[in-house]
Amino acid sequence: MDTHRLLPSRLISALLASVVMAPALGLPTAMAWLACLLAGEGLARLATRRFRPGVTGSPVLRAAFVLAALPINITWSGLAAMLWLSDIADLKLAALAVWVGQIVYTQNFRHQPWTLIAVSGVAPLTSLIVFPFFFYDAQGIGPQTARWGLLIVTLSTINTMIANRAAARRMDELTNGLREERERALEATRAKSTFIAVTSHELRTPMNGLLGMAHALSRSGLNETQREQVRLMIRSGDNLMQLLNDVLDLSRIEAGKVELTPAPFRLEETVRDVVDAWRDVAMVKNLDIALRFDADAPAWILGDALRIRQVLTNLISNALKFTTEGGVEVHVHCPVPEIEGRRAIVFAVRDTGPGVPPEATDRVFESFTQADDTISRRHGGVGLGLTISRALARQMGGDLTLEPSKTGACFKFSIRAPIAEPQLAANPAEDEREGAMASIRVLMAEDNEINQLVVQTMLEATGLSLTVVDHGQAALDALADGHFDCVLMDINMPVMDGITALEAIRSLELKYQLPYQKDCHFLNK
């Protein structure tokens, strides 16, 4: 609050005033005045110690605060009175300066109740009227003009203080209104994000069913025409699923619910996999796609490989989409040394396309916005990829920027990640055991019939033995009756949800040392 913030300036002013007036009023008087003022400041500090910014105190606390300001103002007005009544005529000017200073200081409380303004301002305003008229013996046109001039100034000051108080109240009302509007806007944004997240989440369930059945249908005995029709279904479904995933990611980012899952991984291998996945697309468009991995880039890092793949996929996809000749280069390097145990890693994706106009450099990172309005019609997309990618990059300690270039576009995606120790390869014996698919038993707890059919179609095609139940309690019963190597658990189910079932499975594993627990997978929809 202002009282605490202005305390140093008040103490400095008091020390200077006591030093200045000591020769005129005497050192004992100056020291006595300073002691009284410090006592008043201490009382005010004691009365306001329980006040907190943004918190309205109780009526008792506010009354104590107002009363505590009274001794301070009386002490300052007393100093001015002593200066005015001194035998040295020139000290009257100093007295006027003290009273005017008190009035100026009172303006700091224009947002406070009238009682505090009155306590701070009544004494100096009254003194400016009383002392010139009743404690000033000089006569003549000059002194009379000075008296009435001070009266006019004092009345004008009172009028100004009232106007300032009214303006401050209007400002407070406007500020409170804006604060309430902001809270309502934030609440509406949260509601919108929740609605979008729930809607897109629910849309993914039937889409997974459609895509799963389409993939299963593509492996059946179809003629070439039917196979092409199924491929078109899958491609259209993948595009819609990507849009749903982008909308879901955006809603999670706006709600601050995107969580990273860091794990050790081989950096070059991950980036190369993403680049290789786009080689066929580049070949169809007769474009080159190259990866340049500098020696200063670490081999292993601790990070979220899935999110890094997602950002790189967005950038490479955009680069290939807008490039008609030439190619795309992905350059991985570390421009600065390790800082606080983390390396700054930069992924530069450069293309030879038309580039981005300078005026659209910032706009391309806005949601549902592209460089120009014709892009959506010519190339598709809704303008979410770069928005999501920048948010993910910043969550990983870096950023996503567009570097100005005369030809083409160069997006620089940076992260900060600690270097990880190389991980040992999987045990060959375990690989062989995992390859024996027919011996693996899988338990799936899922209440959605579409998801049941999709997973059943996909897993049984590999030779796995699948048992399907529709709620968590049934999963516990199945685990009690037999052995399973893997458990796929849904979250929202009737009777018993997935979280409760997982906790029960963990407690059983601790009690009976059940061998399936270490292979139990908890999958959120």
C-alpha positions as CSV (number, residue, x, y, z in Angstrom):
1,M,0.0,0.0,0.0
2,D,1.1,3.7,-0.5
3,T,1.8,4.2,3.2
4,H,4.5,1.5,3.2
5,R,5.8,2.4,-0.2
6,L,6.3,6.1,0.7
7,L,7.8,5.5,4.2
8,P,11.5,6.0,3.0
9,S,10.7,9.3,1.4
10,R,8.8,10.5,4.5
11,L,11.7,9.6,6.7
12,I,14.2,11.3,4.5
13,S,12.1,14.4,4.4
14,A,11.8,14.4,8.2
15,L,15.6,14.1,8.6
16,L,16.2,17.0,6.2
17,A,13.6,19.2,7.9
18,S,15.1,18.6,11.3
19,V,18.6,19.4,10.0
20,V,17.4,22.6,8.3
21,M,15.3,23.9,11.1
22,A,17.9,23.2,13.9
23,P,19.8,26.4,13.5
24,A,16.6,28.5,13.5
25,L,14.6,26.8,16.2
26,G,17.4,25.2,18.2
27,L,18.8,21.7,18.3
28,P,16.7,20.5,21.3
29,T,13.5,21.6,19.5
30,A,14.5,20.0,16.3
31,M,15.3,16.7,18.0
32,A,12.1,16.7,20.0
33,W,10.1,17.3,16.8
34,L,11.9,14.5,15.0
35,A,11.3,12.1,18.0
36,C,7.6,12.9,17.9
37,L,7.4,12.3,14.2
38,L,9.3,9.0,14.4
39,A,6.9,7.9,17.2
40,G,4.0,8.8,14.9
41,E,5.5,6.8,12.0
42,G,6.0,3.8,14.4
43,L,2.4,3.9,15.5
44,A,1.2,4.1,11.8
45,R,3.5,1.2,10.9
46,L,2.1,-0.8,13.8
47,A,-1.5,0.0,12.8
48,T,-0.9,-1.0,9.1
49,R,1.2,-4.1,9.6
50,R,-1.8,-6.4,9.0
51,F,-2.9,-4.8,5.7
52,R,-2.2,-6.7,2.5
53,P,-2.2,-5.5,-1.1
54,G,-5.6,-6.1,-2.7
55,V,-7.2,-7.1,0.6
56,T,-9.8,-4.8,2.3
57,G,-9.1,-4.6,6.0
58,S,-11.8,-4.8,8.7
59,P,-13.5,-1.6,9.8
60,V,-11.4,-1.7,13.1
61,L,-8.1,-1.9,11.1
62,R,-9.2,0.9,8.8
63,A,-10.2,3.1,11.7
64,A,-6.8,2.4,13.4
65,F,-5.0,3.3,10.2
66,V,-6.9,6.6,9.9
67,L,-6.3,7.5,13.5
68,A,-2.6,6.5,13.2
69,A,-2.2,9.1,10.4
70,L,-3.4,11.9,12.7
71,P,-0.2,12.3,14.9
72,I,2.0,12.4,11.8
73,N,0.0,15.2,10.2
74,I,-0.3,17.1,13.5
75,T,3.5,16.9,13.9
76,W,4.2,18.3,10.4
77,S,1.6,21.0,10.9
78,G,3.2,21.8,14.2
79,L,6.6,22.2,12.6
80,A,5.0,24.7,10.1
81,A,3.3,26.6,13.0
82,M,6.7,26.9,14.9
83,L,8.3,28.2,11.7
84,W,5.5,30.7,11.1
85,L,5.6,32.0,14.7
86,S,9.3,32.3,14.8
87,D,10.9,35.8,15.2
88,I,12.6,35.3,11.8
89,A,10.2,36.6,9.2
90,D,11.8,34.6,6.4
91,L,10.8,31.3,8.0
92,K,7.1,32.1,7.1
93,L,8.0,31.0,3.6
94,A,9.4,27.7,4.9
95,A,6.1,27.3,6.9
96,L,4.1,27.8,3.7
97,A,6.3,25.2,1.9
98,V,5.6,22.6,4.7
99,W,1.8,23.1,4.5
100,V,1.8,23.0,0.7
101,G,4.0,19.8,0.9
102,Q,1.4,18.2,3.2
103,I,-1.4,19.1,0.7
104,V,0.6,17.6,-2.2
105,Y,1.2,14.4,-0.2
106,T,-2.5,14.1,0.6
107,Q,-3.1,13.6,-3.1
108,N,-1.6,10.1,-2.7
109,F,-4.7,9.1,-0.8
110,R,-7.2,10.3,-3.4
111,H,-8.3,6.6,-3.9
112,Q,-8.8,6.2,-0.1
113,P,-11.8,7.0,2.0
114,W,-12.7,10.7,2.7
115,T,-11.8,10.3,6.4
116,L,-8.2,9.7,5.6
117,I,-8.1,12.6,3.1
118,A,-9.6,14.8,5.8
119,V,-7.1,13.7,8.5
120,S,-4.2,14.4,6.1
121,G,-5.5,17.6,4.5
122,V,-7.6,19.5,7.1
123,A,-4.7,20.7,9.2
124,P,-2.5,22.3,6.4
125,L,-5.6,23.7,4.6
126,T,-6.9,25.3,7.9
127,S,-3.4,26.6,8.7
128,L,-3.1,28.3,5.3
129,I,-6.3,30.3,6.2
130,V,-5.8,30.9,10.0
131,F,-2.1,31.8,10.2
132,P,-2.0,34.5,7.4
133,F,-5.2,36.2,8.7
134,F,-4.8,35.9,12.5
135,F,-1.0,35.4,13.1
136,Y,0.4,37.9,10.7
137,D,0.6,41.5,11.8
138,A,1.9,43.2,8.7
139,Q,-0.4,45.7,7.2
140,G,-0.6,47.4,3.8
141,I,-1.7,46.5,0.3
142,G,1.1,43.9,-0.1
143,P,0.3,41.8,3.0
144,Q,-3.5,42.1,2.4
145,T,-3.0,40.9,-1.2
146,A,-0.9,38.0,0.0
147,R,-3.6,37.0,2.6
148,W,-6.5,37.0,0.1
149,G,-4.3,35.4,-2.6
150,L,-3.5,32.5,-0.2
151,L,-7.3,32.2,0.6
152,I,-8.1,32.0,-3.1
153,V,-5.3,29.4,-3.6
154,T,-6.5,27.4,-0.6
155,L,-10.1,27.3,-1.8
156,S,-9.0,26.4,-5.3
157,T,-6.9,23.6,-3.8
158,I,-9.9,22.2,-1.9
159,N,-11.9,22.3,-5.2
160,T,-9.1,20.5,-7.0
161,M,-8.9,17.9,-4.3
162,I,-12.6,17.2,-4.5
163,A,-12.3,16.9,-8.3
164,N,-9.3,14.6,-8.0
165,R,-11.2,12.5,-5.6
166,A,-14.2,12.2,-8.0
167,A,-11.8,11.3,-10.9
168,A,-10.1,8.7,-8.7
169,R,-13.5,7.1,-7.8
170,R,-14.4,7.0,-11.5
171,M,-11.0,5.4,-12.3
172,D,-11.5,2.9,-9.5
173,E,-15.0,2.0,-10.9
174,L,-13.6,1.7,-14.4
175,T,-10.7,-0.5,-13.2
176,N,-13.0,-2.7,-11.2
177,G,-15.3,-3.0,-14.2
178,L,-12.4,-3.9,-16.5
179,R,-11.2,-6.4,-13.9
180,E,-14.6,-8.0,-13.8
181,E,-14.8,-8.0,-17.6
182,R,-11.4,-9.7,-17.8
183,E,-12.5,-12.4,-15.3
184,R,-15.7,-13.0,-17.3
185,A,-13.6,-13.2,-20.5
186,L,-11.2,-15.6,-18.9
187,E,-14.1,-17.7,-17.7
188,A,-15.7,-17.7,-21.1
189,T,-12.3,-18.7,-22.6
190,R,-12.0,-21.6,-20.1
191,A,-15.5,-22.7,-20.9
192,K,-14.8,-22.5,-24.6
193,S,-11.6,-24.5,-24.2
194,T,-13.4,-27.1,-22.1
195,F,-16.2,-27.4,-24.7
196,I,-13.8,-27.7,-27.6
197,A,-11.7,-30.3,-25.7
198,V,-14.7,-32.4,-24.8
199,T,-16.2,-32.1,-28.2
200,S,-13.0,-33.0,-30.1
201,H,-12.3,-35.7,-27.6
202,E,-15.7,-37.3,-28.2
203,L,-15.4,-36.9,-32.0
204,R,-12.2,-38.9,-31.9
205,T,-13.9,-42.0,-30.6
206,P,-16.1,-42.6,-33.7
207,M,-13.2,-41.4,-36.0
208,N,-10.9,-44.0,-34.4
209,G,-13.6,-46.6,-35.2
210,L,-14.0,-45.5,-38.8
211,L,-10.2,-45.4,-39.4
212,G,-9.7,-48.7,-37.6
213,M,-12.3,-50.4,-39.7
214,A,-11.0,-48.8,-42.9
215,H,-7.5,-50.1,-42.2
216,A,-9.0,-53.6,-41.4
217,L,-11.0,-53.4,-44.7
218,S,-7.9,-52.5,-46.7
219,R,-6.3,-55.8,-45.6
220,S,-9.3,-57.8,-46.9
221,G,-9.8,-59.2,-50.4
222,L,-10.6,-56.0,-52.3
223,N,-10.2,-55.3,-56.0
224,E,-8.1,-52.3,-57.1
225,T,-11.0,-49.9,-57.3
226,Q,-12.3,-50.7,-53.9
227,R,-8.8,-50.5,-52.5
228,E,-8.4,-47.0,-53.9
229,Q,-11.7,-46.0,-52.4
230,V,-10.6,-47.3,-49.0
231,R,-7.3,-45.4,-49.3
232,L,-9.3,-42.2,-50.0
233,M,-11.4,-42.9,-46.9
234,I,-8.3,-43.4,-44.8
235,R,-6.6,-40.3,-46.2
236,S,-9.7,-38.1,-45.5
237,G,-10.1,-39.6,-42.1
238,D,-6.5,-38.9,-41.3
239,N,-6.9,-35.3,-42.3
240,L,-10.0,-34.9,-40.1
241,M,-8.2,-36.7,-37.2
242,Q,-5.3,-34.3,-37.6
243,L,-7.6,-31.4,-37.4
244,L,-9.3,-32.8,-34.3
245,N,-5.9,-33.4,-32.7
246,D,-4.9,-29.8,-33.5
247,V,-8.0,-28.4,-32.0
248,L,-7.6,-30.6,-28.9
249,D,-4.0,-29.5,-28.5
250,L,-4.9,-25.8,-28.8
251,S,-7.6,-26.1,-26.2
252,R,-5.2,-27.9,-23.8
253,I,-2.6,-25.2,-24.4
254,E,-5.1,-22.4,-23.7
255,A,-6.1,-24.2,-20.5
256,G,-2.5,-24.8,-19.5
257,K,-3.0,-28.5,-19.4
258,V,-0.3,-29.7,-21.9
259,E,2.2,-31.9,-20.0
260,L,5.6,-32.9,-21.3
261,T,6.8,-36.5,-20.9
262,P,10.7,-36.2,-20.9
263,A,12.7,-39.4,-21.5
264,P,16.2,-40.2,-22.8
265,F,16.2,-40.6,-26.6
266,R,18.7,-40.4,-29.5
267,L,18.3,-37.0,-31.0
268,E,19.7,-37.6,-34.5
269,E,17.7,-40.9,-34.9
270,T,14.5,-39.1,-33.9
271,V,15.0,-36.2,-36.3
272,R,16.1,-38.5,-39.2
273,D,12.9,-40.6,-38.7
274,V,10.8,-37.5,-39.1
275,V,12.7,-36.4,-42.2
276,D,12.6,-39.9,-43.8
277,A,8.8,-40.0,-43.2
278,W,8.5,-37.1,-45.7
279,R,10.8,-38.4,-48.4
280,D,8.0,-40.0,-50.4
281,V,6.0,-36.7,-50.4
282,A,9.1,-34.8,-51.5
283,M,9.8,-37.3,-54.2
284,V,6.2,-37.0,-55.6
285,K,6.7,-33.2,-55.9
286,N,10.2,-33.7,-57.3
287,L,11.8,-31.9,-54.3
288,D,14.9,-32.5,-52.3
289,I,14.8,-33.0,-48.6
290,A,18.1,-33.1,-46.6
291,L,19.2,-33.4,-43.0
292,R,22.3,-31.6,-41.7
293,F,23.2,-32.7,-38.2
294,D,26.2,-30.7,-36.8
295,A,28.8,-32.3,-34.6
296,D,28.1,-30.0,-31.7
297,A,24.6,-31.4,-31.3
298,P,24.3,-34.0,-28.5
299,A,23.7,-37.6,-29.3
300,W,21.3,-38.2,-26.5
301,I,19.0,-35.7,-24.7
302,L,16.3,-35.8,-22.0
303,G,13.1,-34.5,-23.6
304,D,9.7,-35.2,-25.0
305,A,10.5,-36.9,-28.3
306,L,6.8,-37.1,-29.3
307,R,6.4,-33.3,-29.0
308,I,9.6,-32.6,-30.9
309,R,8.4,-34.9,-33.6
310,Q,5.1,-33.1,-33.7
311,V,6.7,-29.7,-34.1
312,L,9.2,-30.9,-36.8
313,T,6.4,-32.6,-38.6
314,N,4.4,-29.4,-38.7
315,L,7.4,-27.4,-40.0
316,I,8.4,-29.9,-42.7
317,S,4.8,-30.4,-43.8
318,N,4.4,-26.7,-44.3
319,A,7.7,-26.3,-46.1
320,L,6.9,-29.1,-48.6
321,K,3.3,-27.8,-49.0
322,F,4.4,-24.4,-50.1
323,T,7.6,-25.3,-52.1
324,T,7.2,-26.1,-55.8
325,E,10.8,-26.4,-56.8
326,G,14.1,-26.8,-55.0
327,G,13.8,-28.5,-51.7
328,V,13.8,-28.4,-47.9
329,E,16.7,-28.6,-45.5
330,V,16.6,-29.5,-41.8
331,H,19.6,-28.2,-39.9
332,V,20.2,-29.3,-36.3
333,H,22.9,-27.4,-34.3
334,C,23.8,-26.0,-30.9
335,P,24.8,-22.3,-31.2
336,V,25.7,-21.7,-27.6
337,P,27.5,-23.9,-24.9
338,E,25.7,-25.7,-22.1
339,I,24.1,-23.4,-19.5
340,E,23.0,-24.7,-16.1
341,G,23.2,-28.3,-17.3
342,R,21.0,-27.7,-20.4
343,R,21.9,-27.4,-24.1
344,A,20.2,-25.0,-26.4
345,I,19.3,-27.0,-29.5
346,V,18.1,-25.3,-32.7
347,F,16.2,-27.1,-35.5
348,A,16.2,-24.8,-38.6
349,V,13.8,-25.8,-41.3
350,R,14.6,-23.9,-44.5
351,D,12.7,-24.1,-47.8
352,T,13.0,-22.6,-51.3
353,G,9.3,-21.7,-51.6
354,P,7.8,-18.2,-52.0
355,G,8.5,-17.2,-48.4
356,V,6.4,-15.2,-46.0
357,P,5.7,-11.5,-46.6
358,P,7.4,-9.3,-43.9
359,E,4.0,-7.9,-42.8
360,A,2.8,-11.5,-42.1
361,T,5.8,-12.6,-40.0
362,D,4.0,-12.3,-36.7
363,R,0.5,-13.1,-38.0
364,V,1.4,-16.7,-39.1
365,F,1.8,-17.7,-35.4
366,E,-1.8,-16.5,-34.6
367,S,-4.6,-19.1,-34.2
368,F,-6.7,-19.7,-37.4
369,T,-4.5,-17.3,-39.3
370,Q,-2.3,-17.8,-42.4
371,A,0.0,-15.6,-44.5
372,D,-2.9,-14.6,-46.8
373,D,-6.5,-15.6,-47.2
374,T,-6.1,-17.7,-50.3
375,I,-3.8,-20.2,-48.7
376,S,-6.6,-22.2,-47.1
377,R,-8.3,-22.6,-50.4
378,R,-5.2,-23.5,-52.3
379,H,-3.3,-25.7,-49.8
380,G,-5.8,-26.6,-47.0
381,G,-5.3,-26.2,-43.3
382,V,-6.9,-24.0,-40.7
383,G,-3.8,-22.2,-39.4
384,L,-3.3,-24.0,-36.1
385,G,0.0,-25.8,-36.7
386,L,2.4,-22.9,-36.1
387,T,0.4,-21.7,-33.1
388,I,0.6,-25.1,-31.4
389,S,4.2,-25.6,-32.4
390,R,5.3,-22.2,-30.9
391,A,3.4,-23.0,-27.6
392,L,5.1,-26.4,-27.4
393,A,8.5,-24.9,-28.2
394,R,8.2,-22.4,-25.4
395,Q,7.0,-25.0,-23.0
396,M,10.2,-26.9,-23.8
397,G,12.3,-23.8,-22.8
398,G,12.8,-22.5,-26.3
399,D,10.8,-20.7,-29.0
400,L,9.7,-20.9,-32.7
401,T,10.6,-17.9,-34.8
402,L,10.5,-17.0,-38.5
403,E,13.8,-15.7,-39.8
404,P,13.6,-13.0,-42.4
405,S,14.8,-14.2,-45.8
406,K,14.8,-12.9,-49.4
407,T,13.9,-16.3,-50.8
408,G,12.0,-19.1,-49.1
409,A,11.2,-19.3,-45.4
410,C,13.4,-20.4,-42.5
411,F,11.6,-21.4,-39.3
412,K,13.9,-21.9,-36.2
413,F,12.6,-24.2,-33.6
414,S,14.7,-24.2,-30.4
415,I,14.5,-26.1,-27.1
416,R,16.6,-26.3,-23.9
417,A,17.2,-29.9,-22.8
418,P,19.8,-31.7,-20.5
419,I,22.1,-34.2,-22.1
420,A,21.2,-37.8,-21.3
421,E,23.3,-40.9,-20.8
422,P,23.2,-43.4,-23.7
423,Q,20.6,-46.1,-23.1
424,L,21.4,-49.8,-23.5
425,A,19.7,-51.7,-26.3
426,A,16.8,-54.0,-25.4
427,N,17.7,-57.5,-24.3
428,P,17.6,-59.9,-27.3
429,A,15.9,-62.5,-25.2
430,E,13.2,-60.0,-24.5
431,D,12.8,-59.1,-28.2
432,E,12.4,-62.8,-29.0
433,R,9.8,-63.2,-26.2
434,E,7.9,-60.1,-27.5
435,G,8.0,-61.6,-31.0
436,A,6.1,-64.6,-29.9
437,M,2.8,-62.8,-30.3
438,A,0.6,-65.8,-30.0
439,S,1.6,-66.4,-26.3
440,I,0.7,-62.9,-25.2
441,R,-2.6,-62.4,-23.4
442,V,-4.1,-58.9,-23.4
443,L,-6.9,-57.7,-21.1
444,M,-8.8,-54.6,-22.3
445,A,-11.3,-52.7,-20.1
446,E,-13.3,-50.4,-22.4
447,D,-17.1,-49.6,-22.4
448,N,-17.3,-48.2,-25.9
449,E,-18.3,-50.9,-28.4
450,I,-16.6,-49.1,-31.3
451,N,-13.3,-49.0,-29.5
452,Q,-13.7,-52.6,-28.5
453,L,-14.2,-53.7,-32.1
454,V,-11.3,-51.6,-33.4
455,V,-8.8,-52.9,-30.9
456,Q,-10.1,-56.5,-31.2
457,T,-9.8,-56.3,-35.0
458,M,-6.3,-54.9,-34.9
459,L,-4.8,-57.1,-32.1
460,E,-6.4,-60.4,-33.1
461,A,-4.9,-59.9,-36.6
462,T,-1.5,-60.2,-35.0
463,G,-2.3,-63.4,-33.2
464,L,-2.7,-61.9,-29.7
465,S,-5.2,-63.4,-27.3
466,L,-7.6,-60.6,-26.3
467,T,-10.1,-60.5,-23.5
468,V,-12.6,-57.6,-23.4
469,V,-14.5,-56.3,-20.4
470,D,-16.6,-53.2,-20.1
471,H,-15.7,-51.8,-16.6
472,G,-12.9,-51.7,-14.0
473,Q,-14.5,-54.2,-11.6
474,A,-14.8,-56.8,-14.4
475,A,-11.1,-56.2,-15.1
476,L,-10.2,-56.9,-11.5
477,D,-12.3,-60.1,-11.6
478,A,-10.6,-61.2,-14.8
479,L,-7.1,-60.6,-13.3
480,A,-8.1,-62.6,-10.3
481,D,-9.1,-65.6,-12.5
482,G,-6.1,-65.6,-14.9
483,H,-2.8,-64.3,-16.0
484,F,-2.4,-61.4,-18.5
485,D,0.7,-59.9,-19.9
486,C,-0.8,-56.5,-20.8
487,V,-3.8,-54.5,-19.6
488,L,-5.4,-51.7,-21.6
489,M,-7.4,-49.5,-19.3
490,D,-10.0,-46.8,-20.2
491,I,-10.6,-43.9,-17.9
492,N,-14.3,-43.2,-17.8
493,M,-16.3,-46.4,-17.3
494,P,-19.4,-47.4,-15.4
495,V,-19.3,-49.4,-12.1
496,M,-15.6,-48.7,-11.6
497,D,-13.5,-46.2,-13.5
498,G,-10.0,-46.8,-14.8
499,I,-8.1,-44.8,-12.1
500,T,-9.8,-46.8,-9.3
501,A,-9.2,-50.1,-11.0
502,L,-5.5,-49.2,-11.6
503,E,-5.0,-48.4,-7.9
504,A,-6.6,-51.7,-7.0
505,I,-4.3,-53.5,-9.4
506,R,-1.3,-51.8,-7.9
507,S,-2.3,-52.8,-4.3
508,L,-2.8,-56.4,-5.5
509,E,0.6,-56.4,-7.1
510,L,2.2,-55.3,-3.8
511,K,0.3,-57.9,-1.8
512,Y,0.6,-60.9,-4.0
513,Q,3.6,-59.9,-6.2
514,L,1.4,-60.4,-9.3
515,P,3.7,-60.7,-12.4
516,Y,1.5,-58.8,-14.8
517,Q,1.8,-55.5,-13.0
518,K,5.1,-54.4,-14.6
519,D,3.5,-54.9,-18.0
520,C,0.3,-53.1,-17.1
521,H,-0.4,-50.0,-19.4
522,F,-2.7,-47.2,-18.3
523,L,-4.1,-45.6,-21.5
524,N,-6.1,-42.4,-21.5
525,K,-8.5,-42.1,-24.4
